[in-house]
Amino acid sequence: MDALRKQLGKWAGTKSPRPGASKSDRSTTTTSSRSISRQSTGSTSKRRTTRHTKAVAFDHNKYAVTGGKAKGKASSARMTTVEPTITKRGMTVVELIVPIRDSLGGKYYCDAPHEGRKVLQEKLRIHVDALFHMLFSAKSPFFQKFHETRHSTDLKLGEWRKNAAGQNERVITVTVALKGNVGPKVSKVTETQTLRACTHPGQLYSIDATSVNAEIPYADSFLVNMHLCLRGTPEGHTEVLVMAQVKIIKPVWAVVQSFIEKNTFAGVEEFFQSLYSALIRDQKRTTMLPASSSTY
C-alpha cells in the first residue's frame, strides 16, 4: 500500500521534465502552467472588453455610405468621433464619420480674406447644394417669393456665365422698398455675383458680390462689397457666413460718409436677418437636394 501511495504521488505532482531539459526550461514550463491556470480562472468571473474602431464615410453628393475597420490613428482634423453607443458581447464600437471631400488633402477651404463686418453667421439644417440652389439659382421659387414678401419689384435673376477671367458670374437687378420715413421709398439695386475658384459643389460655395444702388442720395459715391461662404458639414447641414464692406468711391464729407455707412450696414443686416428667418421657416421643405444637384 505504501508503494502505491508513492506511485500516485508522482503522478499527481509536477510533470517530469523531458530528457536534456535545463533548469530554466523547467521553471518556464511551471510558470506558464500557473499563468494559464490563473487566466482560465479569471475569465469565468470577468470578461475582457476589446475595442474596435469602425470608419464610416459619407458622400454628400451621392448620399453613399461606405464602411470598414479603420487602421492606424485617426486625425482629429479629418474625423469626428461619436461616443461609443453600441455594446454587444463585450465589444465596444466607436463610429468615426469621415466626409469624403474633407479627407482629400484638406484642400476644400475658402480662400477669401473674409474682411469687413460680419453680418450673419449661422448654421442651417439644409444641404449645401440645396441652399445654393435656393439662393443663387436663376429659377429659384424661394428667392422670388422672399422678395415678394418684402414688396420688391422688377426682380431679374441672371444665369451663371463665364466672364473674361474664366469665372462663373451673374447679375441680378431688383427694385427694393425702403423703410425710412424720410427720403426715397424705393431703390434700384444691381448686384454682380462671382463664384470664387475655391468653390466645390457638395462641400463649399464661395461667392463675392458687389452691389450698386441707384435713385437714392449719394448713390454714386459708394458701393457694397459682400462675401458669402456656404460650407457643408459632415452631418449634411450648412454653415453660412456673410461679410460686408461699404466702399466709398467718391470723396464725401465725414458726416455724410458716417451717414452712408450707418444706414447701409443697417439695411444689409436687416436683409440677411430676414433671409435667415425665411430659410428657417422653409428648411423642412428644402432639406432634399434639387433634381440637378448644384446649379451654375
Helices and strands as residue ranges (DSSP letters): H 2-12, H 23-43, E 50-59, E 64-69, E 80-81, E 86-88, E 91-99, G 101-103, E 117-124, H 128-136, H 141-149, E 153-157, E 161-162, E 168-177, E 186-195, E 204-214, G 219-221, E 222-232, E 238-248, H 254-282
